[in-house]
Amino acid sequence: MSKSDAQAQQIAALPVRWDKKGRLRVLMVTSRDTGRWVMPKGWLMDGKKPWHAAKIEALEEAGAVGFVSDQPIGTYHYKKRLSDGSKLRCEVTVYPMIVEKLKKRWKERKQRRRHWFSFSKAAKLVNERDLTDLLTKLAKKPEKLTVFEDDTQTTFSRAS
């Protein structure tokens, strides 16, 4: 396989919560290099399950603490710019996260900003078409966002 055909695997957390008005929100962070809005993401970690690595990324990049499902909600692709100027195609597997709290002090707080957005607004802010599609689908059908905790199932849906 040539370098141009290579594809790396990454993981991301999709941190969500209900706001005080009963609306489902997604937490986004800025990237360190360009300042564009992204989801907390990173590389797979040796000895860690992918959803556990996503939980670590959410804590380090956004200061988000909560439950991350072991069931992915989808994938998206993007081209990561490497230090030598080349680009590497990455496939990112996305794991939903129920945010219980946000830390005031977290590892990358001086390198990133974080903000809660509606799914529709987040879909307009990201650059990756696959991620835009995923966020748009969730904006229209939040019940598709299902998280398993122990033997119970939590489904996000519009407040009645």
C-alpha positions in Angstrom: 0.0 0.0 0.0 1.4 3.4 -0.9 1.6 6.3 1.5 -1.2 8.0 -0.3 -3.4 4.9 0.2 -2.6 4.7 3.9 -5.4 5.2 6.4 -4.9 5.7 10.1 -7.5 4.8 12.8 -8.5 7.4 15.4 -11.2 7.7 18.0 -13.4 10.6 19.1 -15.8 11.3 21.9 -19.2 13.0 21.1 -19.8 14.7 24.5 -23.5 15.6 25.0 -25.8 16.9 27.7 -29.2 18.4 28.1 -29.2 22.2 28.7 -31.6 24.0 31.2 -34.2 24.5 28.4 -34.3 20.7 27.7 -32.3 20.9 24.4 -29.6 18.4 23.6 -26.2 20.0 23.2 -22.8 18.8 21.9 -19.4 19.9 23.3 -16.9 21.0 20.8 -13.3 22.1 21.2 -10.9 24.2 19.1 -8.0 22.4 17.4 -4.6 23.5 18.6 -3.2 24.3 15.2 -5.9 26.1 13.3 -8.5 26.9 16.0 -11.3 25.3 14.0 -14.1 23.5 15.9 -13.6 19.8 16.3 -14.6 16.9 18.6 -12.2 15.6 21.2 -10.2 13.0 19.3 -6.9 11.2 19.1 -5.0 8.0 18.4 -5.8 4.6 19.7 -3.9 3.8 22.9 -2.0 0.6 23.6 -3.7 -1.5 26.2 -6.9 0.7 26.1 -10.2 -0.1 24.5 -11.2 2.4 21.9 -14.0 3.9 23.9 -11.8 4.3 26.9 -9.2 6.2 24.8 -12.1 8.4 23.6 -13.0 9.1 27.3 -9.3 10.1 28.0 -9.3 12.4 25.0 -12.5 14.1 26.1 -10.9 14.7 29.6 -7.6 16.0 28.2 -8.9 18.1 25.4 -12.2 19.4 26.9 -12.1 18.7 30.6 -15.3 16.6 30.2 -16.0 13.8 32.7 -18.8 11.3 32.1 -19.8 7.9 30.7 -18.6 6.9 27.2 -20.5 4.1 25.4 -18.6 1.1 24.1 -21.0 1.3 21.0 -19.8 3.7 18.3 -22.4 6.1 16.8 -20.6 6.4 13.5 -17.4 7.3 11.7 -16.0 10.2 9.7 -12.8 10.8 7.6 -10.4 13.7 7.4 -6.9 14.4 6.2 -4.4 15.0 9.0 -1.5 17.3 8.1 1.8 15.7 9.3 4.9 17.6 10.4 6.6 16.9 7.1 3.8 18.6 5.2 2.2 15.4 3.9 -1.4 14.4 4.6 -2.6 11.2 6.1 -6.2 10.0 5.6 -7.8 9.2 9.0 -10.9 7.3 9.8 -12.4 8.4 13.2 -14.7 6.1 15.1 -17.1 8.2 17.2 -18.3 7.1 20.7 -21.2 9.0 22.4 -20.5 10.4 25.9 -22.9 11.6 28.5 -21.1 14.5 30.2 -21.7 14.6 34.0 -19.4 17.6 34.7 -16.8 19.9 33.1 -13.5 20.4 35.0 -12.4 24.0 35.5 -8.8 23.0 35.1 -7.8 20.3 32.5 -4.7 19.3 30.7 -5.1 21.3 27.4 -7.1 24.3 28.8 -4.4 26.8 27.7 -4.3 25.4 24.2 -8.1 25.0 23.4 -11.5 26.6 23.9 -14.6 24.6 24.5 -18.3 25.5 23.9 -21.7 23.8 23.9 -23.5 23.9 20.6 -26.8 22.6 19.1 -26.2 19.7 16.8 -27.3 21.8 13.8 -24.8 24.6 14.7 -22.0 22.1 15.3 -22.7 20.5 11.9 -22.2 23.9 10.2 -18.9 24.6 12.1 -17.0 21.4 11.3 -15.0 21.0 8.1 -15.3 17.2 7.6 -18.3 16.3 5.4 -18.8 12.9 7.1 -18.9 14.6 10.5 -21.3 17.2 9.2 -23.6 14.4 8.0 -23.4 12.6 11.3 -24.2 15.7 13.3 -27.1 16.7 10.9 -28.6 13.2 11.3 -28.4 13.5 15.1 -30.0 17.0 15.0 -33.0 15.5 13.1 -33.2 12.3 15.0 -31.5 12.5 18.4 -33.2 9.2 19.4 -30.5 7.6 17.2 -28.0 8.6 20.0 -28.2 5.5 22.3 -25.8 4.8 25.1 -25.6 1.6 27.2 -24.9 1.8 30.9 -24.5 -1.6 32.6 -27.6 -3.5 31.5 -29.8 -0.4 31.0 -30.2 1.6 27.9 -30.3 5.4 27.8 -31.8 7.0 24.7 -31.6 10.7 24.0 -34.7 12.1 22.5 -36.5 15.4 22.4 -38.0 16.6 25.6 -41.7 16.3 25.6 
